[in-house]
Amino acid sequence: YGSPTCVITGRGNIINDNGTSFSSPLIAGMVACLWQALPQKTAKQIMKLVRLAGNNQHHPDNVFGYGVPDFWKAYQTGKAIK
């Protein structure tokens, strides 16, 4: 089960909906934005930043993985690491 989030319908309307099928496109878009903000980072570095910013990073598992990433935290960490 997913958490409600804002999505755009096929007709261009913004609605609140839920479902795990939204997770991949939303995370992919956020990762793209993070990489655009930190263009000097490699793909592996971006992946590590996202994992470290997860709310389950200390105990990743097969159900929740690394958890919900905090992309502001990932960005701040990425800016601090040269």
Residue pairs with C-beta under 8 A, 6 or more apart in sequence:
1 18
1 19
1 20
2 18
2 19
2 20
2 21
2 22
2 23
3 18
4 16
4 17
4 18
5 16
5 17
5 18
5 22
5 26
6 14
6 15
6 16
7 14
7 15
7 16
7 17
7 22
8 14
8 15
9 15
27 50
27 69
30 69
30 71
31 46
31 50
33 71
34 46
34 49
34 50
34 71
34 74
34 75
34 78
35 41
35 43
35 46
37 75
37 78
38 46
38 49
38 75
38 78
38 79
41 49
41 78
45 78
46 78
49 74
49 75
49 77
49 78
50 66
50 69
50 71
50 74
51 57
51 60
51 66
51 69
52 74
52 77
53 69
53 70
53 71
53 73
53 74
53 77
54 60
54 65
54 66
54 67
54 68
54 69
54 70
55 67
55 68
55 69
55 70
56 64
56 65
56 66
56 67
56 68
57 66
57 67
60 66
60 67
